[in-house]
Amino acid sequence: MALVEMVMPKMGESIMEGTVLKWLKNVGDTIEQDESVLEVATDKVDTEVPAIQGGVLKEILVKEGDVVAVGAPIAIISTNGEDTTAAPAAAQTPAAAPQAAPQPTVAAADAVAKLDHPASGRFYSPLVLNIAREEGISMQELEYVPGTGKEGRVSKKDIMAYVESRKNAPQQPAAAPQVQPQVQAPAAAPQAAPAAAPAPQAAPAAAVKPASSYSGNVEIMEMDRMRRMIADRMVESKRISPHVTSFVEADVTNIVNWRNKWKNEYKKREGENLTFTPIIIEAIAKAIKDFPMINVSVDGVNIIRHKDINIGMAVALPSGNLIVPNIKNADQLNLNGLTKKVNDLANRGRNNKLTPDDLAGGTYTVSNVGSFGNVMGTPIIMQPQVAILAVGTITKKPAVIETPEGDLIGIRHFMFLSHSYDHRVVDGSLGGMFVRRVADYLEGFDVSRTI
């Protein structure tokens, strides 16, 4: 007769909320443990959320389209399928307050008082922060608000109860002005940006105007959710990072010949394709070890140097959108391991099977624009990284070949490397030397190696 609360799971180290895309089960449906119950979208990836326990879906607490913080309740599961809503409530609620069971009035009563110590580092949902801002509650004061959510988080009911207690208790606001004049003024400045943020979000809705609003014979198409997210990320990256791009042309004849020698045997032995991408990633990982200040991110005035080398690779989806999973600790994998990892991420990306962890934690990114027949490109940096490399198509060109007997003209395979970097922390010398070092590793590829 137990009721189990299903919460929004944590789906990656930097993911703090998710958008409910679709409920796969209806109220009253029987579900098995680990069976998918709903689809959730994050700023990293779309994924299905499994049931934490088998039973009957008793109640759905959030609607499709709602943005839900990690740890917030999303559904109630009855483990035996019976209508047991009243029983647990009566068991958990004191006899003197039976009417308080449907609503956490006990928590509301607790919220009148403040915590003895501030809950520093606690997560607050955007809704709670908006209410606090509107009610003039500073972050210092918010840290003393008791929370009834998971890990002591403040829910909407907690903050509303606290707001009511401030209004009814004149002695409490008296303490707040001592903090607010110092904190609220600077707090109001950063909040001005989020206040203005809804304007860009309104653009997609405003863009879907009747065809008569446009001249000529046109078709009006609204961006899908992923395309809007990509658009926001690209604009944000160009706003944050002053982009500079350096170009190097690499002679990859040795790599082409080596791959032609091994690709059929590798396909027969491993059942997988041997592409140029793992070879390029191997060269990038080596160059990062030579120039570790490329493997950094920026947080305000701090530069964070990452000791792990997690190289992201842009994957084109059938929808035309792009997604960037990354290979963790790429420098610790041999060429065979890199090949298998590249093929695995590419296949799962195209089949929408990537997990949030596949997309989290990248420290450097490579984009293969050559797969579209492009000679070169000027890629946009994946924030908060500071650099990205685009590799162009491999083309045959006549070139001067130096030999002991003299210079000769021969046919060689060349590829352009385009390195975009954040000029706030990566100067032209570092950005240029890095891409040149990648080219050196590609040109010096050992043709005698096996895989």
C-alpha positions in Angstrom: 0.0 0.0 0.0 3.0 2.3 -0.5 3.1 5.4 -2.6 6.5 6.1 -4.2 7.4 9.6 -5.4 9.1 9.7 -8.7 11.5 12.7 -9.1 13.2 14.3 -12.0 16.6 12.4 -12.2 20.0 14.0 -12.5 21.0 13.5 -16.2 24.5 14.8 -16.3 27.0 16.7 -14.2 25.9 20.1 -15.4 22.2 19.5 -16.0 20.0 21.1 -13.4 16.5 20.9 -15.1 14.7 19.1 -17.9 11.7 19.8 -20.1 8.9 17.2 -20.1 8.4 16.3 -23.8 5.9 13.5 -23.6 4.3 11.1 -21.1 4.6 7.6 -22.4 2.2 6.3 -19.7 -1.2 7.5 -18.5 -2.6 7.6 -15.0 -3.8 4.1 -14.1 -1.3 2.3 -16.4 0.7 -0.5 -14.9 4.4 0.0 -15.3 7.4 -2.3 -14.7 10.5 -1.2 -12.9 13.0 0.5 -15.3 10.2 0.8 -17.9 10.2 4.2 -19.7 7.6 6.5 -18.3 8.2 9.8 -20.0 10.5 11.6 -22.4 12.6 14.5 -21.1 14.7 17.1 -23.0 17.7 18.8 -21.5 20.1 21.4 -23.0 22.3 18.4 -23.8 20.1 15.6 -25.1 16.6 14.1 -25.3 16.2 10.9 -23.2 13.6 8.6 -21.7 13.1 8.4 -17.9 12.5 4.9 -16.5 10.3 4.0 -13.6 12.2 3.8 -10.3 9.8 1.1 -9.1 7.0 -1.1 -10.6 3.4 -0.5 -9.8 0.5 1.7 -11.1 1.0 5.3 -12.2 -1.2 7.0 -9.6 -0.7 10.6 -10.4 1.1 12.8 -12.9 2.4 16.0 -11.2 3.8 17.9 -14.2 2.4 18.6 -17.7 4.1 18.1 -21.0 6.1 21.2 -21.8 6.9 22.0 -18.1 10.5 22.7 -17.1 11.2 20.7 -14.0 14.3 21.1 -11.7 16.4 18.0 -10.9 15.0 16.3 -7.8 11.5 17.8 -8.1 8.6 15.3 -8.0 7.1 14.4 -11.3 4.8 11.5 -10.6 3.3 9.2 -7.9 3.6 5.4 -8.3 1.4 3.0 -6.3 3.4 -0.1 -5.7 0.4 -2.4 -5.5 -2.1 -0.8 -7.8 -4.6 0.0 -5.0 -6.1 3.4 -4.3 -3.9 4.1 -1.2 -3.8 7.9 -1.4 -5.7 8.4 1.9 -4.0 5.7 3.9 -0.4 6.9 3.8 -1.6 10.5 4.3 -3.4 9.5 7.5 -0.5 7.5 8.7 2.0 10.3 8.2 -0.2 13.2 9.4 -0.9 13.9 13.1 -4.5 13.3 14.2 -4.8 16.9 15.2 -4.3 18.1 11.6 -5.9 15.6 9.2 -6.8 18.4 6.7 -3.1 19.2 6.3 -2.3 15.9 4.5 -3.0 17.0 0.9 -0.9 20.1 1.4 2.5 20.3 3.2 1.2 22.8 5.8 3.6 21.3 8.4 6.4 22.3 6.1 4.7 25.7 5.6 4.7 26.1 9.4 8.4 25.2 9.6 9.1 27.7 6.8 8.1 30.5 9.2 11.3 30.0 11.0 14.8 30.4 9.5 17.6 27.9 9.4 20.2 28.1 12.1 23.0 28.1 9.4 22.9 29.2 5.8 22.5 26.4 3.2 25.3 27.5 1.0 25.6 25.9 -2.4 22.0 24.7 -2.4 20.3 24.5 -5.8 17.4 26.9 -6.5 15.0 26.4 -9.4 14.3 29.4 -11.7 10.8 29.7 -10.3 12.0 30.0 -6.7 14.6 32.6 -7.8 12.0 34.6 -9.7 9.7 34.7 -6.6 12.6 35.7 -4.4 13.6 38.5 -6.7 10.0 39.8 -7.0 9.6 39.7 -3.2 12.9 41.4 -2.5 14.5 38.4 -0.9 18.3 38.5 -1.3 20.4 35.4 -1.9 21.8 35.7 1.7 18.3 35.6 3.1 17.2 32.8 0.7 20.0 30.6 2.1 18.2 30.7 5.5 14.8 29.6 4.1 14.0 26.0 5.2 13.3 23.6 2.3 11.2 20.5 2.2 12.5 19.2 -1.1 15.1 16.7 -1.8 18.5 17.5 -0.1 16.7 20.4 1.6 15.9 22.3 -1.6 13.3 25.1 -1.5 10.1 24.4 -3.3 7.5 26.9 -4.5 5.3 26.1 -1.5 8.3 26.7 0.8 9.2 30.1 -0.7 5.5 31.2 -0.8 5.1 30.2 2.9 8.2 32.1 3.8 6.9 35.2 1.9 3.6 35.0 3.9 5.6 34.7 7.1 7.5 37.9 6.3 4.3 39.8 5.6 2.7 38.6 8.8 5.7 39.1 11.0 6.9 42.7 11.0 10.0 41.9 13.1 11.4 39.7 10.3 11.5 42.3 7.5 13.4 44.5 9.9 16.4 42.3 9.7 16.2 42.1 6.0 16.9 45.7 5.1 20.3 45.3 6.9 21.3 42.9 4.1 19.2 44.0 1.2 20.6 47.5 0.6 24.0 45.9 0.1 23.0 42.8 -1.7 19.9 43.6 -3.6 21.4 46.5 -5.6 24.0 44.3 -7.2 21.6 41.4 -7.4 19.2 43.6 -9.4 21.8 44.3 -12.1 22.5 40.7 -13.1 18.8 39.9 -12.9 18.2 42.6 -15.5 19.5 40.2 -18.2 17.1 37.4 -17.4 14.3 39.9 -17.3 15.1 40.8 -20.8 15.7 37.2 -21.9 12.0 36.4 -22.7 12.2 38.8 -25.7 14.5 36.4 -27.8 12.3 33.5 -26.8 9.3 35.3 -28.2 11.0 35.5 -31.6 10.1 32.0 -32.8 6.4 32.6 -32.0 6.5 36.0 -33.6 8.4 34.5 -36.6 5.5 32.2 -37.4 3.4 34.8 -39.2 0.9 34.2 -42.0 2.5 33.7 -45.4 0.8 36.9 -46.5 3.1 38.8 -44.2 6.0 38.0 -46.5 6.6 39.0 -50.0 7.1 36.3 -52.7 6.2 32.7 -52.8 7.4 31.4 -49.4 6.8 28.6 -46.9 6.7 29.4 -43.2 8.4 26.8 -40.9 8.9 27.2 -37.2 12.2 26.0 -35.8 12.0 22.8 -33.8 13.1 22.7 -30.2 16.7 21.5 -31.0 17.2 24.1 -33.7 16.1 26.9 -31.4 18.5 25.5 -28.8 21.4 25.4 -31.3 20.6 28.9 -32.5 20.7 30.2 -28.9 24.0 28.5 -28.2 25.6 29.8 -31.4 24.5 33.4 -30.7 25.6 33.1 -27.1 29.1 31.8 -28.1 29.7 34.6 -30.5 28.6 37.1 -27.9 30.9 35.6 -25.2 34.0 34.7 -27.2 35.9 37.0 -29.6 36.5 34.3 -32.3 39.8 34.2 -34.3 40.6 31.5 -36.9 44.0 30.3 -38.0 44.4 28.0 -41.1 47.0 25.3 -41.9 47.2 23.0 -44.9 48.5 19.5 -44.0 49.9 16.9 -46.3 48.0 13.7 -45.3 49.2 11.5 -48.1 50.8 9.0 -45.7 47.5 8.7 -43.8 45.5 8.2 -46.9 47.8 5.4 -48.2 47.9 3.8 -44.8 44.1 3.8 -44.4 43.6 2.4 -47.9 46.0 -0.5 -46.9 44.1 -1.3 -43.7 40.4 -0.4 -44.1 39.2 -3.6 -45.8 41.1 -5.8 -43.4 39.8 -3.8 -40.4 36.2 -4.0 -41.7 36.5 -7.8 -42.1 38.1 -8.3 -38.7 36.1 -5.8 -36.6 32.9 -5.3 -38.6 33.4 -1.5 -38.4 34.6 1.2 -40.7 38.1 2.7 -40.3 37.7 6.5 -40.9 40.0 9.4 -40.8 38.3 10.9 -37.7 40.0 8.7 -35.0 43.4 9.5 -36.6 42.7 13.2 -36.4 41.5 12.9 -32.8 44.7 11.1 -31.9 46.7 13.9 -33.4 44.6 16.5 -31.5 45.1 14.7 -28.2 48.9 14.7 -28.7 48.9 18.4 -29.5 46.8 19.2 -26.4 49.5 17.5 -24.3 52.0 19.8 -25.9 49.9 22.9 -25.5 47.7 22.3 -22.4 46.4 25.9 -22.3 44.2 25.0 -25.2 42.4 22.5 -23.0 40.9 25.2 -20.7 37.6 27.0 -20.0 36.7 30.4 -18.7 34.7 31.2 -15.6 34.5 34.9 -15.1 38.1 36.0 -14.5 39.3 32.5 -13.8 40.9 30.1 -16.3 40.2 26.5 -15.5 42.8 24.1 -17.0 41.4 20.6 -17.5 43.6 17.7 -16.8 41.3 15.3 -18.7 41.3 15.5 -22.5 37.7 14.9 -23.6 37.4 15.5 -27.3 34.0 16.2 -28.7 33.0 15.3 -32.3 30.1 17.0 -34.1 27.6 14.4 -35.4 25.0 15.4 -38.0 21.6 14.0 -37.3 19.0 12.9 -39.9 17.0 16.0 -39.0 19.9 18.2 -40.2 20.7 19.3 -36.6 24.0 18.7 -35.0 24.9 17.1 -31.7 28.4 16.9 -30.0 29.2 13.8 -27.9 32.7 13.5 -26.6 35.3 10.9 -26.1 36.4 10.9 -22.4 40.2 10.7 -21.8 40.9 10.4 -25.6 44.7 10.6 -24.9 44.5 7.3 -23.1 43.0 5.3 -26.0 45.0 3.7 -28.8 43.9 4.1 -32.4 41.7 1.0 -32.3 40.0 2.2 -29.1 39.4 5.6 -30.7 38.0 4.0 -33.8 35.5 2.0 -31.8 34.5 5.0 -29.7 34.0 7.2 -32.7 31.9 4.7 -34.5 29.8 4.0 -31.3 29.1 7.7 -30.6 28.3 8.4 -34.3 25.9 5.5 -34.5 24.1 6.2 -31.3 23.9 9.9 -32.1 22.2 9.2 -35.4 19.7 6.9 -33.7 19.0 9.3 -30.8 20.5 6.9 -28.3 23.1 9.2 -26.7 23.0 9.7 -22.9 23.5 13.1 -21.2 26.9 11.9 -19.9 28.0 11.3 -23.6 27.6 15.1 -24.1 28.8 16.4 -20.8 32.4 17.3 -19.9 33.9 18.0 -23.3 37.1 20.1 -23.2 37.9 20.5 -27.0 35.9 19.9 -30.1 36.6 18.8 -33.7 34.1 19.2 -36.6 34.6 17.4 -39.9 33.3 19.8 -42.5 35.1 17.8 -45.1 32.3 15.2 -44.9 30.1 17.7 -46.6 32.6 18.3 -49.4 33.8 21.6 -47.8 37.4 22.6 -48.2 37.5 24.6 -44.9 35.2 26.3 -42.4 35.2 28.8 -39.5 33.5 26.8 -36.7 31.9 28.3 -33.6 33.3 27.4 -30.2 31.3 25.1 -27.9 31.0 27.1 -24.7 32.6 27.0 -22.2 35.5 25.6 -24.2 37.9 28.0 -25.8 38.8 26.3 -29.2 37.4 24.1 -31.9 39.1 22.6 -35.0 37.4 22.1 -38.4 38.9 19.6 -40.8 38.2 20.0 -44.5 37.9 17.5 -47.4 41.0 15.7 -48.6 41.9 16.8 -52.1 44.7 15.8 -54.5 47.1 18.6 -55.5 50.4 18.9 -57.4 53.2 19.6 -54.9 56.9 20.0 -54.8 58.5 16.9 -53.3 62.0 17.3 -52.0 64.3 14.3 -52.6 68.1 13.8 -52.3 68.3 13.9 -56.0 66.4 17.3 -56.2 62.9 18.6 -56.2 60.2 16.8 -58.1 56.5 17.6 -58.9 54.1 14.9 -57.6 50.5 14.4 -56.6 49.8 14.6 -52.9 46.7 14.6 -50.6 46.1 17.8 -48.7 43.6 18.9 -46.1 42.9 22.3 -44.5 42.7 22.6 -40.7 40.7 25.6 -39.5 41.3 26.4 -35.8 38.8 28.9 -34.2 39.8 30.0 -30.7 38.7 32.4 -27.9 41.0 35.4 -28.2 40.3 36.4 -24.5 42.6 33.6 -23.3 44.2 32.1 -26.5 46.5 34.4 -28.3 47.4 34.1 -32.0 50.7 32.5 -31.2 49.2 29.7 -29.1 46.2 29.2 -31.5 48.5 29.1 -34.5 51.2 26.9 -33.0 48.6 24.4 -31.8 47.0 23.8 -35.2 50.5 23.7 -36.8 51.4 21.0 -34.3 48.2 19.0 -35.1 49.3 19.2 -38.8 52.8 18.0 -37.9 51.5 14.9 -36.2 49.3 14.2 -39.2 52.1 14.6 -41.6 54.5 12.5 -39.5 52.0 9.6 -39.3 53.9 6.3 -39.0 52.9 4.2 -42.0 54.5 1.1 -40.5 52.1 0.9 -37.6 49.3 -1.7 -37.4 45.8 -1.6 -36.0 
